[in-house]
Amino acid sequence: MEADVLTAELFAIRQALAYLNTTYTCTKAVIYTDSLSSLHLLSRRPASSTVLAHTLQRLLLYLTSVGWKITLQWVPSHCNIRGNEVADAAAKMALSEVNITPSRCRSPPSSV
């Protein structure tokens, strides 16, 4: 389950970066996260071992090369920071609604 949470945290950062890339002109941005493990993974050099983390690193490099000044800022979790508590509740709800139960594959029809 820990890997799933990390993937979700990385995906959220990716979505924030993609939003900046398509919505605003180049300026400054701060992306807040309570995922210290995501920030550690993204700070590794050379590129991280996961495809998603590597994609994020490339996107960060691209955005900074076109003029963005982006800060990834850690915030402590479960400390009554309103925005963080709302985001955590939304993430939990999203995870609880995901159906990851594998379905049985049907056998292909036999040829006659």
N, C-alpha and C positions, 0 to 999 in steps of 0.2 A: 504493500500500500504506500510506503514511503516514496517509491519511485513514481507512482501515479500522482502524488501530491506535488513532487518536484516538477514533473512534466506540466502539470496544470499551472504552477507558478511561472514557469518559463514561457508557457503559451500566453499567459496574461501579459507578461512583459512584451512579448512579440506583438500582441495585438495593440498595445499602447504605442509601440514604435511604428507599426504599420499605419495607425491612425494619424500620427504626426506626419508621416511621409506623404499621406494623401490629402490631408485636410488643411494644414497650415503652411504659411511661408516660413522659411528658416528663421529661427530665433532660439531662445533658451527654453528648456523643458526639464522638469524634475519628475521622475517616475518613482513613486514610493512603493516599497514592498516590505513585507515582514518575513520574506524568505531569504535568510542569510545564506542558506545552502545554494540558492540560485545565484546570488551575487558572487559567492566564492567560485562557483563553476564558471561563471562568465569572465572572471578575472584571470583565469588560468591562461598560460602561454606555453607552448603553442596552442592552437585552437583546441577547444574542449573535445572530449571523446564522444559526446552525444551529438547527433545530427541537429537537433533543435538548438542546442547551445551554440554550435558552430554557425548556424544560420543567424542567430541573434548577434553573435560577434561580427559577422559580415555586415549585417544591417546597421549596427552601431557605427562601424567604420565608414560605411557609405554615407549615413546621415551626417556624421561629423565632417566628412570630406566635402559635402555640399553646403556647409555653413551652420549646421545645428550645433548647439552646445547642450549636451544631454548629461544630466546627473542621475545616476541610479542611487536612491537614498533608502537605507534600511530604517524601518520603524519597528519598535518592539511590538510583539503581538500580545493580545489579551491584557492590555493595559488601559482599557476604556478610551482608546482613541476612536472617536465616533466613525470616521470614514473607514478605518481598518476593521472595526467590528461589523459594519454593514457589508463590506467586501467579503469577510470571512463567512458571514451568514449566507450570502449569495453563492459562494463557492461550495459550501456544504450542501446547499439545496441542489445545485447543479450536479454534484457528484452523486447525490442520493437518487436522482432521476435518470441516471445513465444506466441503460440495460447492457450489461456485459456478459450475459449468459449466452454461451455458444449454442447455436441451434444445430440440430442433426442435419447432415447433408443427405439429400435423397440420392439414391443410386441412379445412375443414368439409365435411360430405357435401353433394353437389350435390342440389338439390331436383329432383324429377321431376314 
